[in-house]
Amino acid sequence: MCPTKALHLVDNTDIARVSKRKRELTFNTDFGDLTLFQQAQSGEAK
């Protein structure tokens, strides 16, 4: 296995961890908006 490939694996893991954290922060911040959005979406779906 070449070192570059190993480095990419680490990078992908870090990126996934960072984006997960970012989603959690966004979710916590926009929870009210998200709830309203989901209600609107489910209202349209019916």
mmCIF file of the N, C-alpha and C atoms, coordinates in Angstrom:
data_MODEL
# 
_entry.id   MODEL 
# 
loop_
_atom_site.group_PDB 
_atom_site.id 
_atom_site.type_symbol 
_atom_site.label_atom_id 
_atom_site.label_alt_id 
_atom_site.label_comp_id 
_atom_site.label_asym_id 
_atom_site.label_entity_id 
_atom_site.label_seq_id 
_atom_site.pdbx_PDB_ins_code 
_atom_site.Cartn_x 
_atom_site.Cartn_y 
_atom_site.Cartn_z 
_atom_site.occupancy 
_atom_site.B_iso_or_equiv 
_atom_site.pdbx_formal_charge 
_atom_site.auth_seq_id 
_atom_site.auth_comp_id 
_atom_site.auth_asym_id 
_atom_site.auth_atom_id 
_atom_site.pdbx_PDB_model_num 
ATOM 1   N N  . MET A 1 1  ? 0.852   -1.197 0.000  1.00 0.00 ? 1  MET A N  1 
ATOM 2   C CA . MET A 1 1  ? 0.000   0.000  0.000  1.00 0.00 ? 1  MET A CA 1 
ATOM 3   C C  . MET A 1 1  ? 0.888   1.247  0.000  1.00 0.00 ? 1  MET A C  1 
ATOM 4   N N  . CYS A 1 2  ? 0.609   2.154  -0.888 1.00 0.00 ? 2  CYS A N  1 
ATOM 5   C CA . CYS A 1 2  ? 1.447   3.346  -0.964 1.00 0.00 ? 2  CYS A CA 1 
ATOM 6   C C  . CYS A 1 2  ? 1.035   4.357  0.111  1.00 0.00 ? 2  CYS A C  1 
ATOM 7   N N  . PRO A 1 3  ? 1.978   5.112  0.618  1.00 0.00 ? 3  PRO A N  1 
ATOM 8   C CA . PRO A 1 3  ? 1.693   6.076  1.695  1.00 0.00 ? 3  PRO A CA 1 
ATOM 9   C C  . PRO A 1 3  ? 0.609   7.082  1.317  1.00 0.00 ? 3  PRO A C  1 
ATOM 10  N N  . THR A 1 4  ? 0.557   7.441  0.040  1.00 0.00 ? 4  THR A N  1 
ATOM 11  C CA . THR A 1 4  ? -0.436  8.416  -0.407 1.00 0.00 ? 4  THR A CA 1 
ATOM 12  C C  . THR A 1 4  ? -1.849  7.894  -0.156 1.00 0.00 ? 4  THR A C  1 
ATOM 13  N N  . LYS A 1 5  ? -2.045  6.614  -0.440 1.00 0.00 ? 5  LYS A N  1 
ATOM 14  C CA . LYS A 1 5  ? -3.362  6.018  -0.249 1.00 0.00 ? 5  LYS A CA 1 
ATOM 15  C C  . LYS A 1 5  ? -3.751  6.037  1.225  1.00 0.00 ? 5  LYS A C  1 
ATOM 16  N N  . ALA A 1 6  ? -2.790  5.705  2.094  1.00 0.00 ? 6  ALA A N  1 
ATOM 17  C CA . ALA A 1 6  ? -3.046  5.731  3.534  1.00 0.00 ? 6  ALA A CA 1 
ATOM 18  C C  . ALA A 1 6  ? -3.410  7.143  3.977  1.00 0.00 ? 6  ALA A C  1 
ATOM 19  N N  . LEU A 1 7  ? -2.714  8.116  3.422  1.00 0.00 ? 7  LEU A N  1 
ATOM 20  C CA . LEU A 1 7  ? -2.970  9.509  3.760  1.00 0.00 ? 7  LEU A CA 1 
ATOM 21  C C  . LEU A 1 7  ? -4.388  9.899  3.345  1.00 0.00 ? 7  LEU A C  1 
ATOM 22  N N  . HIS A 1 8  ? -4.806  9.433  2.172  1.00 0.00 ? 8  HIS A N  1 
ATOM 23  C CA . HIS A 1 8  ? -6.157  9.728  1.705  1.00 0.00 ? 8  HIS A CA 1 
ATOM 24  C C  . HIS A 1 8  ? -7.207  9.137  2.640  1.00 0.00 ? 8  HIS A C  1 
ATOM 25  N N  . LEU A 1 9  ? -6.951  7.931  3.135  1.00 0.00 ? 9  LEU A N  1 
ATOM 26  C CA . LEU A 1 9  ? -7.889  7.311  4.068  1.00 0.00 ? 9  LEU A CA 1 
ATOM 27  C C  . LEU A 1 9  ? -8.050  8.162  5.319  1.00 0.00 ? 9  LEU A C  1 
ATOM 28  N N  . VAL A 1 10 ? -6.928  8.645  5.843  1.00 0.00 ? 10 VAL A N  1 
ATOM 29  C CA . VAL A 1 10 ? -6.974  9.507  7.031  1.00 0.00 ? 10 VAL A CA 1 
ATOM 30  C C  . VAL A 1 10 ? -7.731  10.790 6.718  1.00 0.00 ? 10 VAL A C  1 
ATOM 31  N N  . ASP A 1 11 ? -7.423  11.386 5.570  1.00 0.00 ? 11 ASP A N  1 
ATOM 32  C CA . ASP A 1 11 ? -8.088  12.622 5.180  1.00 0.00 ? 11 ASP A CA 1 
ATOM 33  C C  . ASP A 1 11 ? -9.592  12.415 5.080  1.00 0.00 ? 11 ASP A C  1 
ATOM 34  N N  . ASN A 1 12 ? -10.013 11.320 4.453  1.00 0.00 ? 12 ASN A N  1 
ATOM 35  C CA . ASN A 1 12 ? -11.437 11.046 4.316  1.00 0.00 ? 12 ASN A CA 1 
ATOM 36  C C  . ASN A 1 12 ? -12.106 10.900 5.672  1.00 0.00 ? 12 ASN A C  1 
ATOM 37  N N  . THR A 1 13 ? -11.429 10.244 6.601  1.00 0.00 ? 13 THR A N  1 
ATOM 38  C CA . THR A 1 13 ? -11.985 10.078 7.945  1.00 0.00 ? 13 THR A CA 1 
ATOM 39  C C  . THR A 1 13 ? -12.119 11.425 8.630  1.00 0.00 ? 13 THR A C  1 
ATOM 40  N N  . ASP A 1 14 ? -11.091 12.248 8.528  1.00 0.00 ? 14 ASP A N  1 
ATOM 41  C CA . ASP A 1 14 ? -11.130 13.578 9.136  1.00 0.00 ? 14 ASP A CA 1 
ATOM 42  C C  . ASP A 1 14 ? -12.243 14.414 8.522  1.00 0.00 ? 14 ASP A C  1 
ATOM 43  N N  . ILE A 1 15 ? -12.345 14.374 7.208  1.00 0.00 ? 15 ILE A N  1 
ATOM 44  C CA . ILE A 1 15 ? -13.376 15.144 6.515  1.00 0.00 ? 15 ILE A CA 1 
ATOM 45  C C  . ILE A 1 15 ? -14.757 14.696 6.980  1.00 0.00 ? 15 ILE A C  1 
ATOM 46  N N  . ALA A 1 16 ? -14.956 13.389 7.074  1.00 0.00 ? 16 ALA A N  1 
ATOM 47  C CA . ALA A 1 16 ? -16.245 12.869 7.522  1.00 0.00 ? 16 ALA A CA 1 
ATOM 48  C C  . ALA A 1 16 ? -16.549 13.333 8.940  1.00 0.00 ? 16 ALA A C  1 
ATOM 49  N N  . ARG A 1 17 ? -15.526 13.299 9.811  1.00 0.00 ? 17 ARG A N  1 
ATOM 50  C CA . ARG A 1 17 ? -15.726 13.702 11.202 1.00 0.00 ? 17 ARG A CA 1 
ATOM 51  C C  . ARG A 1 17 ? -16.067 15.186 11.280 1.00 0.00 ? 17 ARG A C  1 
ATOM 52  N N  . VAL A 1 18 ? -15.353 15.996 10.503 1.00 0.00 ? 18 VAL A N  1 
ATOM 53  C CA . VAL A 1 18 ? -15.584 17.445 10.522 1.00 0.00 ? 18 VAL A CA 1 
ATOM 54  C C  . VAL A 1 18 ? -16.978 17.766 9.985  1.00 0.00 ? 18 VAL A C  1 
ATOM 55  N N  . SER A 1 19 ? -17.362 17.146 8.878  1.00 0.00 ? 19 SER A N  1 
ATOM 56  C CA . SER A 1 19 ? -18.664 17.447 8.296  1.00 0.00 ? 19 SER A CA 1 
ATOM 57  C C  . SER A 1 19 ? -19.788 16.948 9.193  1.00 0.00 ? 19 SER A C  1 
ATOM 58  N N  . LYS A 1 20 ? -19.564 15.837 9.901  1.00 0.00 ? 20 LYS A N  1 
ATOM 59  C CA . LYS A 1 20 ? -20.563 15.355 10.851 1.00 0.00 ? 20 LYS A CA 1 
ATOM 60  C C  . LYS A 1 20 ? -20.745 16.370 11.964 1.00 0.00 ? 20 LYS A C  1 
ATOM 61  N N  . ARG A 1 21 ? -19.621 16.881 12.485 1.00 0.00 ? 21 ARG A N  1 
ATOM 62  C CA . ARG A 1 21 ? -19.669 17.887 13.539 1.00 0.00 ? 21 ARG A CA 1 
ATOM 63  C C  . ARG A 1 21 ? -20.374 19.145 13.040 1.00 0.00 ? 21 ARG A C  1 
ATOM 64  N N  . LYS A 1 22 ? -20.076 19.525 11.808 1.00 0.00 ? 22 LYS A N  1 
ATOM 65  C CA . LYS A 1 22 ? -20.679 20.719 11.223 1.00 0.00 ? 22 LYS A CA 1 
ATOM 66  C C  . LYS A 1 22 ? -22.190 20.533 11.091 1.00 0.00 ? 22 LYS A C  1 
ATOM 67  N N  . ARG A 1 23 ? -22.606 19.327 10.673 1.00 0.00 ? 23 ARG A N  1 
ATOM 68  C CA . ARG A 1 23 ? -24.040 19.043 10.572 1.00 0.00 ? 23 ARG A CA 1 
ATOM 69  C C  . ARG A 1 23 ? -24.703 19.141 11.934 1.00 0.00 ? 23 ARG A C  1 
ATOM 70  N N  . GLU A 1 24 ? -24.036 18.599 12.977 1.00 0.00 ? 24 GLU A N  1 
ATOM 71  C CA . GLU A 1 24 ? -24.600 18.654 14.323 1.00 0.00 ? 24 GLU A CA 1 
ATOM 72  C C  . GLU A 1 24 ? -24.769 20.096 14.775 1.00 0.00 ? 24 GLU A C  1 
ATOM 73  N N  . LEU A 1 25 ? -23.761 20.929 14.538 1.00 0.00 ? 25 LEU A N  1 
ATOM 74  C CA . LEU A 1 25 ? -23.833 22.334 14.925 1.00 0.00 ? 25 LEU A CA 1 
ATOM 75  C C  . LEU A 1 25 ? -24.956 23.033 14.170 1.00 0.00 ? 25 LEU A C  1 
ATOM 76  N N  . THR A 1 26 ? -25.033 22.786 12.866 1.00 0.00 ? 26 THR A N  1 
ATOM 77  C CA . THR A 1 26 ? -26.075 23.399 12.052 1.00 0.00 ? 26 THR A CA 1 
ATOM 78  C C  . THR A 1 26 ? -27.448 22.938 12.517 1.00 0.00 ? 26 THR A C  1 
ATOM 79  N N  . PHE A 1 27 ? -27.565 21.652 12.812 1.00 0.00 ? 27 PHE A N  1 
ATOM 80  C CA . PHE A 1 27 ? -28.832 21.080 13.267 1.00 0.00 ? 27 PHE A CA 1 
ATOM 81  C C  . PHE A 1 27 ? -29.276 21.730 14.571 1.00 0.00 ? 27 PHE A C  1 
ATOM 82  N N  . ASN A 1 28 ? -28.338 21.873 15.521 1.00 0.00 ? 28 ASN A N  1 
ATOM 83  C CA . ASN A 1 28 ? -28.666 22.488 16.801 1.00 0.00 ? 28 ASN A CA 1 
ATOM 84  C C  . ASN A 1 28 ? -29.069 23.945 16.623 1.00 0.00 ? 28 ASN A C  1 
ATOM 85  N N  . THR A 1 29 ? -28.378 24.657 15.741 1.00 0.00 ? 29 THR A N  1 
ATOM 86  C CA . THR A 1 29 ? -28.644 26.076 15.534 1.00 0.00 ? 29 THR A CA 1 
ATOM 87  C C  . THR A 1 29 ? -29.989 26.277 14.844 1.00 0.00 ? 29 THR A C  1 
ATOM 88  N N  . ASP A 1 30 ? -30.258 25.468 13.839 1.00 0.00 ? 30 ASP A N  1 
ATOM 89  C CA . ASP A 1 30 ? -31.434 25.674 12.997 1.00 0.00 ? 30 ASP A CA 1 
ATOM 90  C C  . ASP A 1 30 ? -32.568 24.724 13.351 1.00 0.00 ? 30 ASP A C  1 
ATOM 91  N N  . PHE A 1 31 ? -32.600 24.241 14.587 1.00 0.00 ? 31 PHE A N  1 
ATOM 92  C CA . PHE A 1 31 ? -33.575 23.209 14.927 1.00 0.00 ? 31 PHE A CA 1 
ATOM 93  C C  . PHE A 1 31 ? -35.002 23.700 14.691 1.00 0.00 ? 31 PHE A C  1 
ATOM 94  N N  . GLY A 1 32 ? -35.302 24.925 15.105 1.00 0.00 ? 32 GLY A N  1 
ATOM 95  C CA . GLY A 1 32 ? -36.644 25.467 14.907 1.00 0.00 ? 32 GLY A CA 1 
ATOM 96  C C  . GLY A 1 32 ? -36.990 25.555 13.433 1.00 0.00 ? 32 GLY A C  1 
ATOM 97  N N  . ASP A 1 33 ? -36.058 26.102 12.641 1.00 0.00 ? 33 ASP A N  1 
ATOM 98  C CA . ASP A 1 33 ? -36.281 26.225 11.208 1.00 0.00 ? 33 ASP A CA 1 
ATOM 99  C C  . ASP A 1 33 ? -36.462 24.852 10.576 1.00 0.00 ? 33 ASP A C  1 
ATOM 100 N N  . LEU A 1 34 ? -35.638 23.892 11.016 1.00 0.00 ? 34 LEU A N  1 
ATOM 101 C CA . LEU A 1 34 ? -35.691 22.550 10.450 1.00 0.00 ? 34 LEU A CA 1 
ATOM 102 C C  . LEU A 1 34 ? -37.040 21.902 10.740 1.00 0.00 ? 34 LEU A C  1 
ATOM 103 N N  . THR A 1 35 ? -37.546 22.090 11.950 1.00 0.00 ? 35 THR A N  1 
ATOM 104 C CA . THR A 1 35 ? -38.834 21.510 12.313 1.00 0.00 ? 35 THR A CA 1 
ATOM 105 C C  . THR A 1 35 ? -39.938 22.091 11.436 1.00 0.00 ? 35 THR A C  1 
ATOM 106 N N  . LEU A 1 36 ? -39.932 23.410 11.263 1.00 0.00 ? 36 LEU A N  1 
ATOM 107 C CA . LEU A 1 36 ? -40.922 24.047 10.400 1.00 0.00 ? 36 LEU A CA 1 
ATOM 108 C C  . LEU A 1 36 ? -40.796 23.542 8.974  1.00 0.00 ? 36 LEU A C  1 
ATOM 109 N N  . PHE A 1 37 ? -39.551 23.404 8.509  1.00 0.00 ? 37 PHE A N  1 
ATOM 110 C CA . PHE A 1 37 ? -39.305 22.933 7.151  1.00 0.00 ? 37 PHE A CA 1 
ATOM 111 C C  . PHE A 1 37 ? -39.854 21.526 6.961  1.00 0.00 ? 37 PHE A C  1 
ATOM 112 N N  . GLN A 1 38 ? -39.594 20.637 7.937  1.00 0.00 ? 38 GLN A N  1 
ATOM 113 C CA . GLN A 1 38 ? -40.071 19.258 7.838  1.00 0.00 ? 38 GLN A CA 1 
ATOM 114 C C  . GLN A 1 38 ? -41.598 19.221 7.842  1.00 0.00 ? 38 GLN A C  1 
ATOM 115 N N  . GLN A 1 39 ? -42.227 20.063 8.652  1.00 0.00 ? 39 GLN A N  1 
ATOM 116 C CA . GLN A 1 39 ? -43.686 20.102 8.685  1.00 0.00 ? 39 GLN A CA 1 
ATOM 117 C C  . GLN A 1 39 ? -44.226 20.553 7.327  1.00 0.00 ? 39 GLN A C  1 
ATOM 118 N N  . ALA A 1 40 ? -43.581 21.563 6.737  1.00 0.00 ? 40 ALA A N  1 
ATOM 119 C CA . ALA A 1 40 ? -44.001 22.044 5.424  1.00 0.00 ? 40 ALA A CA 1 
ATOM 120 C C  . ALA A 1 40 ? -43.833 20.942 4.378  1.00 0.00 ? 40 ALA A C  1 
ATOM 121 N N  . GLN A 1 41 ? -42.700 20.222 4.439  1.00 0.00 ? 41 GLN A N  1 
ATOM 122 C CA . GLN A 1 41 ? -42.427 19.149 3.488  1.00 0.00 ? 41 GLN A CA 1 
ATOM 123 C C  . GLN A 1 41 ? -43.473 18.039 3.610  1.00 0.00 ? 41 GLN A C  1 
ATOM 124 N N  . SER A 1 42 ? -43.772 17.618 4.836  1.00 0.00 ? 42 SER A N  1 
ATOM 125 C CA . SER A 1 42 ? -44.728 16.528 5.017  1.00 0.00 ? 42 SER A CA 1 
ATOM 126 C C  . SER A 1 42 ? -46.131 16.999 4.637  1.00 0.00 ? 42 SER A C  1 
ATOM 127 N N  . GLY A 1 43 ? -46.417 18.283 4.820  1.00 0.00 ? 43 GLY A N  1 
ATOM 128 C CA . GLY A 1 43 ? -47.709 18.830 4.411  1.00 0.00 ? 43 GLY A CA 1 
ATOM 129 C C  . GLY A 1 43 ? -47.872 18.777 2.901  1.00 0.00 ? 43 GLY A C  1 
ATOM 130 N N  . GLU A 1 44 ? -46.793 19.076 2.179  1.00 0.00 ? 44 GLU A N  1 
ATOM 131 C CA . GLU A 1 44 ? -46.831 19.030 0.723  1.00 0.00 ? 44 GLU A CA 1 
ATOM 132 C C  . GLU A 1 44 ? -46.914 17.597 0.220  1.00 0.00 ? 44 GLU A C  1 
ATOM 133 N N  . ALA A 1 45 ? -46.307 16.672 0.955  1.00 0.00 ? 45 ALA A N  1 
ATOM 134 C CA . ALA A 1 45 ? -46.236 15.282 0.510  1.00 0.00 ? 45 ALA A CA 1 
ATOM 135 C C  . ALA A 1 45 ? -47.612 14.623 0.524  1.00 0.00 ? 45 ALA A C  1 
ATOM 136 N N  . LYS A 1 46 ? -48.477 15.054 1.424  1.00 0.00 ? 46 LYS A N  1 
ATOM 137 C CA . LYS A 1 46 ? -49.793 14.409 1.543  1.00 0.00 ? 46 LYS A CA 1 
ATOM 138 C C  . LYS A 1 46 ? -50.719 14.804 0.400  1.00 0.00 ? 46 LYS A C  1 
# 
